[in-house]
Amino acid sequence: MLTVTGSASLGGDLTLLGTAPGQGKYTVLTGAPVTGTYSSYTGAGVLRYSPTGVQIWIMPDGTV
């Protein structure tokens, strides 16, 4: 997990390597505020953005 002490402006590509964890929600980044999105994401699950962070959601049937 990456913690930003202040604002985080996202952009570019995000690639997470390694074995996917089990089902659940995993924090990737926290900051205040978090603005923007990654242009592309390669890894397990899907990314979910909030004003204070980014999470990866891995659900059993691929739903989000």
C-alpha positions as CSV (number, residue, x, y, z in Angstrom):
1,M,0.0,0.0,0.0
2,L,1.1,3.5,-0.8
3,T,0.3,6.3,1.6
4,V,0.5,9.9,0.4
5,T,0.6,12.6,3.1
6,G,-1.3,15.2,1.2
7,S,-3.0,15.2,-2.2
8,A,-2.5,12.5,-4.9
9,S,-3.2,13.2,-8.6
10,L,-3.4,9.9,-10.4
11,G,-2.6,9.2,-14.1
12,G,-0.6,6.8,-16.2
13,D,-0.6,3.1,-16.0
14,L,-0.8,0.8,-12.9
15,T,0.5,-2.7,-13.1
16,L,0.4,-5.0,-10.1
17,L,2.6,-8.1,-10.3
18,G,2.3,-11.3,-8.3
19,T,-0.3,-13.8,-7.3
20,A,-3.8,-12.4,-6.8
21,P,-5.0,-12.5,-3.2
22,G,-8.3,-14.0,-2.3
23,Q,-11.6,-12.4,-2.6
24,G,-12.0,-9.0,-0.9
25,K,-11.2,-5.3,-1.0
26,Y,-7.6,-4.3,-0.8
27,T,-6.2,-0.7,-0.4
28,V,-3.7,0.3,-3.0
29,L,-3.3,4.0,-2.2
30,T,-4.5,6.5,0.4
31,G,-4.2,10.3,0.3
32,A,-6.4,13.4,0.8
33,P,-7.6,14.3,-1.7
34,V,-7.1,11.7,-4.4
35,T,-8.0,13.0,-7.9
36,G,-7.8,11.5,-11.4
37,T,-7.7,7.9,-12.4
38,Y,-5.1,5.5,-13.9
39,S,-5.2,5.4,-17.7
40,S,-5.0,1.6,-17.6
41,Y,-4.8,-1.2,-14.9
42,T,-3.2,-4.6,-15.3
43,G,-3.8,-7.0,-12.4
44,A,-6.5,-9.0,-10.6
45,G,-9.9,-7.5,-9.9
46,V,-11.1,-4.0,-10.6
47,L,-10.1,-0.6,-9.3
48,R,-12.5,1.5,-7.3
49,Y,-11.7,5.2,-6.6
50,S,-12.8,7.4,-3.7
51,P,-11.9,10.9,-2.6
52,T,-9.4,9.4,-0.2
53,G,-8.0,6.4,-1.9
54,V,-7.9,3.5,-4.4
55,Q,-8.9,-0.1,-3.7
56,I,-8.8,-3.3,-5.7
57,W,-12.0,-5.3,-5.5
58,I,-11.8,-9.0,-6.1
59,M,-15.3,-10.6,-6.1
60,P,-16.1,-14.4,-6.5
61,D,-18.0,-14.0,-9.7
62,G,-16.3,-11.0,-11.2
63,T,-19.1,-8.6,-10.1
64,V,-18.2,-5.3,-8.6
